[in-house]
Amino acid sequence: MEDLLNRSALLSQALLSTVDHPPADDSPRSLASADAALLSLEHADALRTLMAGGMASSSVALMRCQYEAFARSVWILHCATEEQVELLRRPPEAGMSEKGLPMLSKMLEALAQVRFLANLLPHLIELKVHAWSSLNSFVHAGAHALSRSRDGFPTPLAINVVRMSNNMSMMAGQHLAILTGIPGLQKKVLRLNETYAGCLLLDEEKRRAIEVASLSGQSI
């Protein structure tokens, strides 16, 4: 577990270093989208810090925050109205209402209408379908959270949580690369899959293919 956390921290540093460029334009939409993606990466860093400190249940609760921040970043870029973008760019004020901002389900419905997001959307939906009730339990002190706090957090589950978080970080990194408008930058982000395959939640066939390609000096 310690090695996974250390490698994951290196992945985070490599990711941020690769996409350390401003958005291609300084429109409120692009800037707000980048803010949300960076917040998602910040949540991932906090998740690992809590996991390293033995606070696994609190760590898992941050997975929901990380997920929603990433979904929000994509939604802002492709679906948000000008009024919603303006709301997200304004400094928060006392009594300010955020009722005009959609919850996750509505954001996913809107993203489903964006044709060129067809490769991304299944990953977002899969996590919501299979993990959302558990994540909510950790956020709201439900049965999952109390059981893990009482009986301990299994190491295999903790490893999967960190790897799943890293998967989400990779998607946020790709989104930030897209925002820069720099040709080829998204491919540089994807190459981190090869170096940090052990940090990611991949099926074994994909993991073996990445390892073989890495050893042979090829790119998949």
BELDAFEN-V454633 format. One record per run of one state. SS is the DSSP state (@ for helix, = for strand, . for the rest). FROM is the first residue (numbers start at 1). TO is the last residue. Records with the same first field share a line. If there is no record, write none. Layout:
SS: FROM-TO + FROM-TO
//
This chain:
.: 1-1 + 19-27 + 53-55 + 79-81 + 90-103 + 112-114 + 140-142 + 152-154 + 181-184 + 196-196 + 200-203 + 217-220
@: 2-18 + 28-52 + 56-78 + 82-89 + 104-111 + 115-139 + 143-151 + 155-180 + 185-195 + 197-199 + 204-216
//
